Amino acid sequence: MTEVALLFPGQGSQHVRMAAGLYGHDEVFTAAADEVFAALGPDGAAVRADWLTDSPAVPLDHVTRSQILLFTVGHALGRMILSWGVRPAALLGHSVGEVAAATLAGVFEVPAAAELMWRRVQELASAPAGGMLAVAATVDDVAEVLTDEVVIGAINAPRQLILSGPAAPLAEAAAKLRADGRTCLPVPATSAFHSPALAEAAARCLPSVAAAQPSPPKIPMVSGYTGRLLTDTEATDPSYWASHPVEPVRFWPALGTLLGADSPLSAEGQRVLVETGPSQLLAKAARIHPVVRAGEASVLALLPARAWGPEADLAAVAACREALGR
């Protein structure tokens, strides 16, 4: 028996024309994306235009494009996979990917999810400028550069961290880490996601989440924030969702839960993790997990690591579908 878990990526995975080759070619994907754009009202046309062009009017790394488009693409890809007859045993989202996962699981209706996402990005856009930094290091290795402003924004693997904070303090932290021989790379972001810098903006998002009336998930979800199975109490608590821009992402602990003894995936049979979004960053992290390296689970990426055109998108999706069929 094969059991499938879908992994939905978040901030930093976006790139120009991500998954755009599927739009207009896959009927389910196209309809699901259009449903989100329609829910955005007059703004939907501008967001879609920036997604489908090589030269977006608003850069895709800006919070008002990256977040809503990662949600849109993740949701549409998930709907496409469901149309193949695949019934995921579990979902795991990274950052904004958890909202895409939750919408697929029925926690949010699509129009409500689109509206709360749009309201959220408007609030986050008003926050002080900041950024994120990928660091090849352990938590102990970066302890000396952490402050009230520069924090660990994500734990993607034991030696794959994301630091987050306002631009100037983050640059100072990067300089110190590089001086110590640490490899650091900027993450495509114009906001300090998963840091206290977004606390006030995130708090203003609470009413829009409450208005979306979240429900218990119909598909088991592993929380990328607690690292545990998402409970019905958490799923229906607006404050849980409103806190996401401030709280650190614990992807590696969450992956451990997904592949561990308490997983909604059966330990028997074949376990397949499918990255349901662009760039293959989660797939790369998942492939170094001991369970995957031992051959007890496998990892597939639904899309190419880069935008190579419609043919590449369609070919990658076809290959993934064939692999799942086997």
ABEGO torsion letter per residue (X at the ends): XBBBBBBBBBBGABBBGBGAAABGABAAAAAAAAAAAAAAEAAAAAAAAAAABABBABBAABAAAAAAAAAAAAAAAAAAAAAAGBBBABBBBBEAAAAAAAAAAGABBAAAAAAAAAAAAAAAAABBBBBBBBBBBBAAAAAAABBAABBBABBABAABBBBBEBAAAAAAAAAAAAAAGBBBBBBBBABBBGBAAAAAAAAAAAAAAAAAGBBBBABBBBBAAAGBBBBAAAAABAAAAAAAAABBBBAAAAAAAAABAABABBABEBBBBBBBEBGGAAAAAAAABAAAAAGABBBBBABBABBAEAAAAAAAAAAAAAAAAX
